[in-house]
Amino acid sequence: MGERAQRNAVLYVRTALKIAWLSLAILITLLVGIECFASGYYLAHRIVSGYDRRNALVKTQISRMPRDGYPNPADQTWFGAYWKEFDDSTYAAVEPVSYSNWHRRPFKGKYINVEQNGRRATWNQDREAAPGSTRIAIFGGATVWGTGARDEFTIPSYISKMLAEKYPHRFSVANYGQDQYVSTQEVIALVREIQQDSIPDIVVFYDGYNDTFAALQAGAAGIPLNEDDRKREFNILHPSRTRDFYLEVLSRTNTFQLLRGLQTALWPKAEAGSLSDSDNDDLALDVIRAYFRNVEFVTAMGNKFGFVARFFWQPSVYTRARPTEPEESIIHGSRQGASFYRRVQEAMKEVDLTAGPANFRDISAALDGYAGTAFIDTTHATELANEVIAREIVADLKGTLDQAALRQVSGEIEPSAPVQ
């Protein structure tokens, strides 16, 4: 190749590189410009509309709270402050936990307090459990944790107050409820306590709603809520998932959100079809099978490790015999959920009638005699409704509690015998 040809080749390569770099610069500038435009659009929209996510949450939740559902109906001043604390202690305020996925981070507020171990603060007569006192652990989802209720008015706190009144200084209650937990996650949380030699004397499981809707969401029973999110997040930093990582990053940009909004507006998706009746029936039975397997497993652990286990199937807005007008509105807003929940409810009642364990009780009708609006949404109850539920649980535990108190009086440290 001659000298002139070499110079032409070098010139060609340089020109090609310049064009490539210029094209890349134009593309990057274009993408940055589009992202800036999208960001500006959303910022302007928020300013013009005055929208603030936190304030919107607080206003929505306050509007759902029936004024007669709380110990002092005349005092509503705490409603707004409560939901601000709820927002601060919930969103982006959870931390990963081995096996059971997550729990809340420690939080200190006026109405909501989360201890260092991730558990909601519970009213107890004694700050520290007295030597030889009976330890009660209450497991469940957000209904046990106490969404919509102050620390002293959750189901565990009400149970503790009732026990303090009848059996002073003899019981301590711990709230193991966590947002969105299904019964299997609660079982795992109990197993972890046993592994650390922190074995309660009495364990109470309060479930039904999350197990049901996790199955409806996933189309399969026995797995946690929002399991698709866990799959999407799993090993996202591993080299084998580099493509997924970048796609996830892109999906968080304002540009992507704007384009998706346009797509939805121009070509709305058809609603996914609901399961057939036969599929619904099969899935409902699967929910109950998985749940009662957990009951059997925990009962067997109780026999082995010396604790008493009790299980309660919770009420929800779908189980109310005479729902109030606000509750009817909630039910109408989730017809598919209501239909499937009732199928699961029927399956549970059939099993309970024919082969229900002795330590299981269906208290889904516990709020039927409650005159006011009991629920602020499909499952979270008002503080006064929590008191009714707690009373039902304490009444069912009476024999176990009496036996534990008697053993303490007689000087025995072991509070009660396991369920046989």
Secondary structure, 3 states (H helix, E strand, C coil): CCHHHHHHHHHHHHHHHHHHHHHHHHHHHHHHHHHHHHHHHHHHHHHHHCCCHHHHHHHHHHHHCCHHHCCCCCCCCHHHHHHHHHHHHHCCCEEEECCCEEEECCEECCCCEECCCCCECCCCCCCCCCCCCEEEEEEECHHHHCCCCCHHHCHHHHHHHHHHHHCCCCEEEEECCCCCCCHHHHHHHHHHHHHCCCCCCEEEEEECHHHHHHHHHHCCCCCCCCHHHHHHHCCCCCHHHHHHHHHHHHHCCHHHHHHHHHHHHHCCCCCCCCCCHHHHHHHHHHHHHHHHHHHHHHHHHHHHHCCEEEEEECCCHHHCCCCCHHHHHHHHCCHHHHHHHHHHHHHHHHHHHHHCCCCEEECCCCCCCCCCCCECCCCCECHHHHHHHHHHHHHHCHHHHHHHHHHHHCCCCCCCCCCC
